[in-house]
């Protein structure tokens, strides 16, 4: 009994110190980037109420690419992309150096994996995903060489929105946006909304494993 | 000994001695001595009890400052944690050199360095039935003045009607009433109703219609002096405006906006404003709150404990943990899904069911008070253009310059302006103003736009409650979750009004008072 108690205490102490260290390690945004967390939440955990996606731990090279896409108006200028339009001026206000700095900050943020909110058919989704895997990896881990971001850890509702945006040409229809155009072409493999739901449901299972 | 009947006042005094402010308030309500819209009782809160006196207030807007002010007076130690660089929340008066912290477009207000050149970018009007606002203005000695709102010499403007020319509001009101009264007169005169009116009632209604519309003795509307003077009326004979075309009046949707705004009790005359800027209310609170207020301090986590509540916040590049006994949270509800917390599942669902509202305003500094030359001294011109309204200042009459409200867009309309750059917004609003006051754009010396949906740490103004959310979650969100109280205009029936913020603070404080008294009596028994 005593041994059990000692173990329990030891585990608790360990748990507490881990927590304390984890707390201490969480990056604090520079003053000039606090506003990112106003929409995207503490540690960029995402905020579905205002449709700001989770960005925690996103690859800095991909964040850089997307901030540049916003700056150039490849994203957030299409009249149907109302949420993207809210983001666009934030990116436009950043200097080259700030783009690099803030992207590095984004990649260090940490938060719990987002909850799943989409209830599609993961089995059907797996079939669809086989094509996606060519660029985004079998485990959704992404591939920097192809400019393909990781898909794990993203909000499922955000993936649905973006797949629809690509499909409808709201995203990925600007001539300069090579990667976006590629992605837009790829969404033709998803015949309808149901297919989008299914593939996103499957992608969610990847982050659980 | 002769028994005396208790006077109501004496009785309430006894209740107060036994049960405190909450009990007096509730008993008075029950006795019908107070109405929800009646004068506000002083919150005589019990001093902090064994349940603890350390309080975290999240957000330094009206609700947060009210809580801090009242609790300090009751002996609590209050720490206010404010995310923005400034105190006041949406109570924002802009003057020379003030930072306009719009996300993506950080700007500085370029009005002249002159105390008369200010613009209330948030709340700008106080009606007489907003008793809590008025109570605190009185207590904090904030001077108020009358603010004109509905103005007969101002205009109603529809670019599609009457040749796109602005029409005097007085003519709109007079002709609209005249035509409607004539219709009523005819209907009653011919007795077209399913159940005929009695002769006596008919006579009364005819008299009413005649008086309301200024009809002639035959029940016809032939024009009225109520529309205003076209010329003369003093040394020379008066010439009044001719009647407008009723068909065109109908086409202009005269009933939408402008004409009936002051029928809304919140916009009913007379209204008031703080002399020198609405933010004097904020300054009044700050002056009377002892503990320093932390700005640029952003909350990272809210965790209820069994006997307290922990707040983690970032400040000056450091992470801080503040362990409080109580927390009063006025963070916009739409941010709560982005802040780790351990509030109950149902409480979180309630917060997540709300959506931000939105408002948009433009302030223009005009180099001359040209509107005064048109006989306009304060009040509002209403237009069907996207700017909706132009407000003329009620202060600084006959001064050289003045600050005009150049656009006021509500809710979804605000998005139209939000999607423009600040310069585009000002140019757009200047063009709209030009259609009402020729030369308008040339009078503009400086301008500033405030899209609340894009303001840092705000991202909205007012809160959208669906009927279902109101039904299911409102009462719950008025109640605490553990040691956590949600406050702000968002938790009221008057979102985007200061009175709503005061009311939510009052509800939370009275609830706390009840708990403190309960805890004190338990500990006494123990």
HADDOCK unambig.tbl for C-alpha pairs under 7 A between the chains (distance, minus, plus):
assign (segid A and resid 28 and name CA) (segid B and resid 317 and name CA) 6.33 0.50 0.50
assign (segid A and resid 35 and name CA) (segid B and resid 456 and name CA) 6.63 0.50 0.50
assign (segid A and resid 38 and name CA) (segid B and resid 457 and name CA) 5.91 0.50 0.50
assign (segid A and resid 40 and name CA) (segid B and resid 338 and name CA) 6.67 0.50 0.50
assign (segid A and resid 41 and name CA) (segid B and resid 338 and name CA) 3.86 0.50 0.50
assign (segid A and resid 41 and name CA) (segid B and resid 339 and name CA) 6.00 0.50 0.50
assign (segid A and resid 42 and name CA) (segid B and resid 300 and name CA) 5.76 0.50 0.50
assign (segid A and resid 42 and name CA) (segid B and resid 338 and name CA) 5.78 0.50 0.50
assign (segid A and resid 42 and name CA) (segid B and resid 339 and name CA) 5.45 0.50 0.50
assign (segid A and resid 45 and name CA) (segid B and resid 338 and name CA) 6.20 0.50 0.50
assign (segid A and resid 46 and name CA) (segid B and resid 338 and name CA) 5.77 0.50 0.50
assign (segid A and resid 47 and name CA) (segid B and resid 337 and name CA) 5.27 0.50 0.50
assign (segid A and resid 47 and name CA) (segid B and resid 338 and name CA) 4.73 0.50 0.50
assign (segid A and resid 48 and name CA) (segid B and resid 337 and name CA) 6.93 0.50 0.50
assign (segid A and resid 49 and name CA) (segid B and resid 334 and name CA) 5.76 0.50 0.50
assign (segid A and resid 49 and name CA) (segid B and resid 337 and name CA) 6.74 0.50 0.50
assign (segid A and resid 49 and name CA) (segid B and resid 352 and name CA) 6.16 0.50 0.50
assign (segid A and resid 49 and name CA) (segid B and resid 355 and name CA) 6.96 0.50 0.50
assign (segid A and resid 50 and name CA) (segid B and resid 334 and name CA) 6.69 0.50 0.50
assign (segid A and resid 85 and name CA) (segid B and resid 419 and name CA) 6.81 0.50 0.50
assign (segid A and resid 89 and name CA) (segid B and resid 104 and name CA) 4.96 0.50 0.50
assign (segid A and resid 90 and name CA) (segid B and resid 103 and name CA) 6.32 0.50 0.50
assign (segid A and resid 90 and name CA) (segid B and resid 104 and name CA) 4.10 0.50 0.50
assign (segid A and resid 93 and name CA) (segid B and resid 104 and name CA) 5.58 0.50 0.50
